[in-house]
Amino acid sequence: MSYEPGASVEGTIPLCVPEIRGNEWQYVKECLDTNWVSSAGPFVRRFEEELKRYAGTSHAIATSTGTAALHIALLAAGVEPENEVLVSNLSFIAPANAIRYAGAFPVFIDAEPIYWQMDPNLVLEFLDKECNWSNGQLINRKSGRRVTALLPVHILGHPVDIDPLLDVARKYNLAVIEDATESLGARYKARTVGHLGDIACFSFNGNKVITTGGGGMIVTDNDEWAAKARYLSTQAKDDEVEYIHGAIGYNYRLTNIQAALGCAQMEQLPSYLEKKRAIAARYREGLAAVPGIRLMPEATYAHAVYWLSTILVNESEYGEDSRALLLRLAQAQIQSRPLWQPLHRSPAYPDTQTYGSSVSDQLNKAALSLPSSVGINHNELELVINTISERHG
Ligand SMILES: *Cc1c(COP(=O)(O)O)cnc(C)c1O
């Protein structure tokens, strides 16, 4: 049996599935009973209020997906066609796509090797060595394009080391847009992820920390950007009665049914976060004695949520590489997943400027995400740990 990239390996212990055990049924029934099924209704407002309170921002705007949230956040932050945005190279592809939807171009920044997040030193070095600052504009010498934003992605529930990025962003007048889609509930030096930069995005698709089936949220303190985000995500309507639209807008609204799910999920978020950390702690402990297996560490600056508990497999120490382990886990009905193809290798992004790439490549080769559903039980966790511990059993 050989490993086919992209093949999905379904197991009886899934990688990460929703946990629906709270008021979801009741709230969705309320939508159906009251006829508020579409993109207006009390749950949309309530869900926005709850995310706003949770993130500690002045505004929250619900969207149809996390990718839509990123697209709108970029537009609201003033990113324009032909601009450039620095984004994490080791990430799900959505933030790069959102940059292109806005007509701008990504520059891929490598990860740092310890916590696997966008490397702030590379960002500083890129801005310093590759760009010119003149007339209040930062120009990438190679492309001649203007750099206007940073888009750090907090991958796998662990925050990016954001303070150095915020400093350099102030210096060069860059917008900082957080992709917090994998990290609802994480903290950075006691500050909430989603309230670190200028504007941030969450996702509520089926495998994220909480789910609405599909959905997203933009959070920000900036009044003007919030108004623009709401306007653009609701078809840029100037007059509802006369159908007057002041710009080319988007239909990116979340429905009341989805928001109803979200409100019920938010009630359970504290217990989900506790469970995610408990899963990671058990993997860390259970795998501590296995040579060549190491769980993603947590930085002293961080409180991670371990959206997906992810290990690195050192082939020479462990005696098997990450893909061989993936296959062996699949044979035991356990689903695991490598990390994303680094963006600099993506066929969707040929000829895209990349600053550093070797760390992303190494992590992609060695990493494997393990079953991390909130609903995973004790026996399932022990089976995963035992299967990895057995090695070639
Ligand atoms: C999940 C995810 C998104 C957004 O996903 P949607 O499915 O559009 O909600 C964006 N960025 C990253 C890094 C993600 O993991």
The ligand as an ORCA input file, in Angstrom:
! r2SCAN-3c Opt
* xyz 0 1
  C     -10.100     26.802      7.981
  C      -9.180     27.887      7.580
  C      -9.638     29.055      6.916
  C     -11.056     29.346      6.529
  O     -11.793     28.278      6.192
  P     -13.326     28.268      5.760
  O     -13.506     26.843      5.441
  O     -13.457     29.170      4.581
  O     -14.175     28.727      6.899
  C      -8.702     30.039      6.634
  N      -7.420     29.910      6.983
  C      -6.952     28.816      7.615
  C      -5.511     28.781      8.003
  C      -7.808     27.763      7.915
  O      -7.314     26.669      8.528
*
